[in-house]
Amino acid sequence: MSTRRIVSLVTLLGVLLSGDVLASVLPDDRSDVMYHRYEGGGVLIDGPSVLVRKKVGKNVSVVGNYYIDYVSSASIDVVTTASPYNEERTQWSLGVDYLRGNTTMRANYVSSVESDYDASTAAFSVSQDMFGQLTTLTLSYAYGDDTVGRSDDETFERFLKRQQYGVGLTQILTKNLITALNVQTTTEEGYLNNPYRQVRYLDPTAALGYSYEGELYPNTRTSNAVGIRARYFLPYRAAIEAEYRYFVDTWDIESNTVSLTYIQPWRDFTFKVKARYHDQTGASFYRDLFSRSEQTNFRARDKELSPLQSYVLTLKGSYKFIDENKGWGMFKKATVTAAIDMMRFEYEDFRDLRFRTGVGTEPMYELDAQVVQVFVSFWY
């Protein structure tokens, strides 16, 4: 997983877990303007995002989003095997929700373009409310088609196809307790490794004591994830949320993720504090240092495929500066929100090659990073 994908994942989780989806209600008309910034490990990613959602009649809601990343990278991978770089990624998406009775159908298309990677994803889901709208069942499917290139080789072109199947069940157990269970299977086929990244192997003839060769991954990967979430509304308007996610794949990576969130409204403010812990094993073909060239059929030295632990503390505050009881012109309500994710990654088998302490004795790499988001939302 690249740094950019980590940032996107954090942002996506923040959106998905901000509320419970009710199938028989269309989302409100709203617009969001956001600025995000990631900084850590020699990488700086920032840029704006704009989202607009509007109902069309009583049964249809349309949403569009435009998102830009400006990337400057001198990460540990780059400074040890390549040169720092700058690039830009643009992403846009269009989606539509259709409501009929207690059934909501959603379709979405996302396109992402950068200098050496083009990605497009189409997704569809159906949600059904049952048992007096106490239970919501959601079935989803997504298909991704990516093209991988190299900025230093115009003839290099590889392809990756991805399919994702999901089942979700949300249950209102009491007036204060909501639970959700989600199961997801992802299959990937094609070019799965990074065309720039290299592995290192022992080489007594080299000045450093080791040499480099290109990574080589399997061309298929299947992963399964199960997540459970519970939100309990406390008597004094606050809420507490707990989540657990288990992940396993055919590369022998196994992970456990737990998080705990506290949400507290106060007058026109809403505050949220979230702590998250993640632990994973490494891929079967990962090595920090191979004993010889082409030691195994598949080879990787991507730190995100190594055994690791990560910690994330999220602080988020929102202020409602236009109240829904008063409004302001065409706007029914408006809020401004600021959030910071403070992240720490500890790699158990990925050494920091910036230190020349001897082959295989370099200190383990650690990474601290922050994601800052500021956005304004208008309902109309």
Secondary structure, 3 states (H helix, E strand, C coil): CCHHHHHHHHHHHHHHCCCCCCCCCCCCCEEEEEEEEEEECCEEEEEEEEEEEEEECCCEEEEEEEEEEEEEECCHHHHHHCCCEEEEEEEEEEEEEEEECCEEEEEEEEEEEECCEEEEEEEEEEEEEECCCCEEEEEEEEEEEEEEEECCEEEEEEEEEEEEEEEEEEEECCCCEEEEEEEEEEEEEECCCCCCCEEEEECCCCCCCEEEEECECCCEEEEEEEEEEEEEECCCCCEEEEEEEEEEECCCCEEEEEEEEEEEEECCEEEEEEEEEEEECCCCCECCCECCCCCCCCEECCHHHCCEEEEEEEEEEEEEEECCCCCECCECEEEEEEEEEEEEEEEEEEECCCCCCCCCCCCEEEEEEEEEEEEEEEEC
